[in-house]
Amino acid sequence: MHYYQHHIGDFIKDTSYLTNEEVGIYLKLIWLYYDTEQPLPKDYSVLAIKVNSRQNEWAVVSMLNMFFTESDDGWHHSRCDQEIAHYHAQIETASKAGKASAAKRAINARSTTVQPTNNQQPITNNHKPNINTPEGVSESLFKDYLEVRKGKKAKWTETAYKGLQREADKAKMTLSEVMQMCCERGWVGFKAEWVKEEAIKQKQLPLATNEQIEEAYRVECGKDPKLARFGSYYEMREYVIKQRELRSKAQA
C-alpha cells in the first residue's frame, strides 16, 4: 500500500509534544507499516535499523508504546489497520465490478452472433409502447419527462410506468411530483429511498474541520465534545458517521 490519507490537523494535535526527531521516527514507523501492510516486528533493534535510528533506539521504543499496541504477532496501529482494510475492500469491490462487466460484455457478444431464422417476423413500428399521458400528469410535463428518457436512450414502457408508480407510492408522492423531480435532476428512473437519503443528508452537518466535527457531535449526537474521550478528531468524526449510519438503518 503506497498511499494513505494523512489528516494534518489530527496529526499535529496528537504529536505536538514530540521533538522533531521523534516525529520523524513516528512517521517512518507508520510508513513502514503501510508499506508492508503488516504489524511491526517486536525486535526494537530491527525497527531502529529500518527507520534509520540506530543511535536512538529508546525513541523507537517510546513511539511504539505511545502510538501502537503490542500483540502476539507484533505492534499494531489501529488507524493503519483500518486504512489497510479499507484499501483491500476497495480492491475487492473493483475486482468484482470488473469481472461482472466482463461477463456482461461476453454475454452481449454471444447474443449478437445469433442469426435470425425464416420463422422470425421483422420488427415493425406497429409495436410501439403506449405513450398516453398518465392520469394526474400534465401533457407538457410528460413530454419533458419523455425527452429526458429519450436523451439517455431509455424507452418508455408499461413496465417502466408501473415501476415509477410503485416507487412514487413508496415515497408517498404523486406520479406528477416524481416526474417533475426527474426532469429537474435529469433522472431516467426514481427510487423512494433516494428521497429518504436526501432528507437525511440535509440534516447532517459537514465534517471537514475540527470545529465542524465538534458541532456535528454536539448537534447530531447530543453530547458535549469537551467531555468526549476520543484520542483524536478522526475518532470523533468516525463516531459521528457511525451514529448517522445507525439512524439511517433505523429509519429504513
C-alpha positions as CSV (number, residue, x, y, z in Angstrom):
1,M,0.0,0.0,0.0
2,H,1.7,3.2,-1.2
3,Y,-0.9,5.8,-0.4
4,Y,-2.9,6.7,2.7
5,Q,-4.9,9.7,3.9
6,H,-2.9,12.0,6.2
7,H,-5.1,14.2,8.4
8,I,-2.7,17.1,9.1
9,G,-4.7,18.7,11.9
10,D,-5.2,15.4,13.8
11,F,-1.5,14.5,13.4
12,I,-0.3,17.9,14.7
13,K,-2.6,17.7,17.7
14,D,-1.5,14.1,18.6
15,T,2.2,14.8,18.2
16,S,2.5,18.5,19.3
17,Y,4.5,17.4,22.4
18,L,7.1,15.4,20.4
19,T,10.5,16.6,19.2
20,N,11.2,16.9,15.5
21,E,13.3,13.7,15.7
22,E,10.5,11.8,17.4
23,V,8.0,13.0,14.8
24,G,10.3,11.7,12.1
25,I,10.7,8.3,13.8
26,Y,6.9,8.0,14.3
27,L,6.3,8.9,10.6
28,K,8.8,6.3,9.4
29,L,7.2,3.7,11.6
30,I,3.8,4.4,10.0
31,W,5.3,4.4,6.5
32,L,6.9,1.0,7.2
33,Y,3.5,-0.2,8.5
34,Y,1.7,0.8,5.3
35,D,4.5,-0.4,3.0
36,T,4.5,-3.9,4.4
37,E,0.8,-4.0,5.4
38,Q,1.9,-5.9,8.4
39,P,2.2,-5.3,12.2
40,L,5.7,-4.0,13.1
41,P,8.1,-6.6,14.4
42,K,8.7,-6.8,18.2
43,D,12.5,-6.6,17.9
44,Y,13.4,-3.0,18.7
45,S,16.9,-3.3,17.2
46,V,15.5,-4.3,13.8
47,L,13.0,-1.5,13.8
48,A,15.7,1.0,14.7
49,I,17.7,-0.1,11.7
50,K,14.6,0.1,9.4
51,V,13.8,3.6,10.4
52,N,17.5,4.7,10.5
53,S,17.5,5.4,14.2
54,R,20.3,3.1,15.4
55,Q,21.7,5.8,17.8
56,N,18.3,6.5,19.4
57,E,16.7,3.1,19.8
58,W,15.0,4.3,23.0
59,A,13.0,6.9,21.0
60,V,11.7,4.0,18.8
61,V,10.6,2.1,21.9
62,S,8.8,5.3,23.2
63,M,6.9,5.8,19.9
64,L,5.8,2.2,19.9
65,N,4.5,2.4,23.5
66,M,2.7,5.7,22.8
67,F,1.0,5.1,19.5
68,F,1.0,1.3,18.9
69,T,-0.5,-1.7,20.7
70,E,1.6,-4.9,21.2
71,S,0.1,-8.2,20.2
72,D,1.3,-11.7,19.7
73,D,2.1,-11.0,16.0
74,G,3.8,-7.6,16.6
75,W,3.0,-4.0,17.1
76,H,-0.5,-2.9,15.8
77,H,-1.7,0.6,14.9
78,S,-5.5,0.9,14.9
79,R,-5.7,3.7,12.3
80,C,-3.3,1.9,9.9
81,D,-5.2,-1.3,10.3
82,Q,-8.5,0.5,9.3
83,E,-6.9,2.2,6.3
84,I,-5.4,-1.1,5.1
85,A,-8.7,-3.0,5.5
86,H,-10.5,-0.2,3.6
87,Y,-7.9,-0.3,0.8
88,H,-8.3,-4.1,0.3
89,A,-12.1,-3.8,0.4
90,Q,-11.9,-1.2,-2.4
91,I,-9.7,-3.5,-4.5
92,E,-12.1,-6.4,-3.9
93,T,-15.1,-4.3,-4.9
94,A,-13.3,-3.1,-8.1
95,S,-12.3,-6.6,-9.0
96,K,-15.9,-7.9,-8.6
97,A,-17.2,-5.0,-10.7
98,G,-14.6,-5.7,-13.4
99,K,-15.5,-9.4,-13.6
100,A,-19.2,-8.6,-13.7
101,S,-18.6,-6.1,-16.5
102,A,-16.5,-8.6,-18.5
103,A,-19.2,-11.3,-18.1
104,K,-21.8,-8.9,-19.3
105,R,-19.8,-8.0,-22.4
106,A,-19.2,-11.7,-23.1
107,I,-23.0,-12.3,-22.9
108,N,-23.7,-9.4,-25.2
109,A,-21.1,-10.6,-27.7
110,R,-22.6,-14.0,-27.8
111,S,-26.1,-12.6,-28.3
112,T,-25.1,-10.6,-31.3
113,T,-23.9,-13.8,-33.1
114,V,-27.4,-15.3,-33.2
115,Q,-28.8,-15.2,-36.7
116,P,-32.5,-14.7,-37.3
117,T,-34.4,-17.7,-38.9
118,N,-37.0,-17.6,-41.5
119,N,-39.7,-18.1,-38.8
120,Q,-38.8,-14.8,-37.2
121,Q,-41.0,-11.8,-38.0
122,P,-39.4,-8.4,-38.7
123,I,-39.9,-5.8,-36.0
124,T,-42.2,-3.0,-37.3
125,N,-43.3,0.3,-36.0
126,N,-46.6,-1.2,-35.2
127,H,-45.2,-2.5,-31.9
128,K,-44.9,0.9,-30.2
129,P,-45.4,1.1,-26.4
130,N,-48.4,3.0,-25.0
131,I,-47.3,6.6,-24.6
132,N,-50.6,8.1,-23.4
133,T,-50.2,10.8,-20.8
134,P,-50.7,9.1,-17.3
135,E,-53.6,10.3,-15.2
136,G,-52.7,13.2,-13.0
137,V,-49.7,14.3,-15.1
138,S,-49.9,17.3,-17.4
139,E,-49.1,16.7,-21.1
140,S,-46.2,19.2,-21.0
141,L,-44.6,17.6,-18.0
142,F,-45.0,14.1,-19.5
143,K,-43.5,15.3,-22.8
144,D,-40.5,16.8,-20.9
145,Y,-40.0,13.6,-19.0
146,L,-40.0,11.5,-22.2
147,E,-37.4,13.9,-23.6
148,V,-35.2,13.1,-20.6
149,R,-35.6,9.4,-21.2
150,K,-35.0,9.8,-24.9
151,G,-31.8,11.7,-24.3
152,K,-30.5,8.7,-22.3
153,K,-31.9,6.1,-24.7
154,A,-34.4,4.8,-22.2
155,K,-37.7,3.6,-23.7
156,W,-41.0,4.3,-22.0
157,T,-42.7,1.0,-21.5
158,E,-45.6,-0.3,-19.4
159,T,-43.0,-1.9,-17.1
160,A,-41.2,1.4,-16.6
161,Y,-44.5,3.1,-15.9
162,K,-45.5,0.6,-13.2
163,G,-42.1,0.8,-11.6
164,L,-42.2,4.6,-11.4
165,Q,-45.7,4.5,-10.0
166,R,-44.7,1.9,-7.4
167,E,-41.7,3.9,-6.2
168,A,-43.9,7.1,-6.1
169,D,-46.3,5.3,-3.8
170,K,-43.5,4.2,-1.5
171,A,-42.2,7.7,-1.3
172,K,-45.8,9.0,-0.7
173,M,-45.5,11.3,-3.8
174,T,-47.7,11.7,-6.8
175,L,-46.5,10.5,-10.2
176,S,-46.5,14.1,-11.3
177,E,-44.2,15.1,-8.4
178,V,-41.9,12.2,-9.2
179,M,-41.7,13.1,-12.9
180,Q,-41.1,16.8,-12.0
181,M,-38.2,15.8,-9.9
182,C,-36.8,13.5,-12.6
183,C,-37.0,16.4,-15.1
184,E,-35.2,18.8,-12.8
185,R,-32.4,16.4,-12.0
186,G,-32.1,14.6,-15.3
187,W,-33.2,11.2,-13.8
188,V,-34.5,8.5,-16.0
189,G,-35.9,6.5,-13.1
190,F,-36.7,7.0,-9.5
191,K,-36.3,5.2,-6.2
192,A,-38.1,6.0,-3.0
193,E,-35.0,5.6,-0.9
194,W,-33.3,8.4,-2.8
195,V,-35.7,10.9,-1.2
196,K,-35.1,9.4,2.2
197,E,-31.4,9.5,1.8
198,E,-31.5,13.2,0.6
199,A,-33.7,14.1,3.6
200,I,-31.2,12.5,6.0
201,K,-28.2,14.2,4.3
202,Q,-29.9,17.6,4.5
203,K,-29.9,17.2,8.3
204,Q,-26.3,16.3,8.5
205,L,-23.6,18.9,9.2
206,P,-20.2,19.0,7.4
207,L,-17.2,17.2,8.9
208,A,-14.3,18.9,7.1
209,T,-12.7,20.8,10.0
210,N,-12.2,20.1,13.7
211,E,-14.8,22.8,14.6
212,Q,-17.3,21.2,12.3
213,I,-16.7,17.8,13.8
214,E,-17.3,19.2,17.3
215,E,-20.5,20.9,16.1
216,A,-21.8,17.8,14.5
217,Y,-21.0,15.8,17.6
218,R,-22.9,18.3,19.7
219,V,-26.0,18.7,17.5
220,E,-26.4,15.2,16.0
221,C,-25.2,13.1,18.9
222,G,-26.5,15.5,21.7
223,K,-23.2,15.3,23.6
224,D,-20.6,17.9,24.7
225,P,-17.4,17.5,22.7
226,K,-15.4,19.0,25.6
227,L,-16.3,15.9,27.7
228,A,-15.6,13.4,25.0
229,R,-12.7,11.0,25.5
230,F,-11.6,10.4,21.9
231,G,-7.9,10.1,21.1
232,S,-8.3,12.4,18.1
233,Y,-10.8,14.4,16.0
234,Y,-10.6,11.5,13.5
235,E,-12.1,9.2,16.1
236,M,-14.8,11.7,16.9
237,R,-15.6,12.0,13.2
238,E,-15.8,8.3,12.8
239,Y,-18.2,8.1,15.8
240,V,-20.5,10.8,14.2
241,I,-20.5,8.9,10.9
242,K,-21.3,5.6,12.7
243,Q,-24.3,7.2,14.5
244,R,-25.5,8.5,11.1
245,E,-25.4,5.0,9.7
246,L,-27.3,3.6,12.7
247,R,-30.0,6.3,12.3
248,S,-30.3,5.6,8.6
249,K,-30.8,1.9,9.2
250,A,-33.4,2.6,11.9
251,Q,-35.4,4.9,9.5
252,A,-35.3,2.5,6.6
